[in-house]
């Protein structure tokens, strides 16, 4: 597969995932109300999300993309965060 095909497939998968998530948000009932979706439909939606995720990972692996993965708080970090503090101005307030 060439990168043009991959990026087109990735766009399709992303659009499907976002649309499916929007549908879920729209039909999710308020607390205490019954869901309009059957148990089979809910399972089918979960399976769709799983399949989309698996294919997105396969495409990322084909392109050699490094997907960001979650980490644990006690896991050793490979990067160091550096805080920058803006120095105070020598000029009095109101002057530029």
C-alpha positions, 0 to 999 in steps of 0.5 A: 500500500502506498502512503496516499491509500493509507492516509485515505484509509486513516481518514475514513477510520477517523471519520467513522470513529468520530461519527460513531462516538457522536451517535453514542453521545446523542443517544445516551440517556440521562441518568435513570432512563433506559437506553434506546439501544439493545444489548446486541447493538451496544455489543456491535458498537463496542466491536466496531470501536475495537476493529477500528482501533486495531486497523488504525494500529496496523496502519500506524505500524505500517507507516512506522509511526510511534503511537504514544502509549500511556505510562504509570506514575512510578514508571521511569521517565525518559524525558525531563520537564524543565520549568521556565520562569519569566523574569520580572521586568525592571520597569515600573508597572504601566510603562512600556 
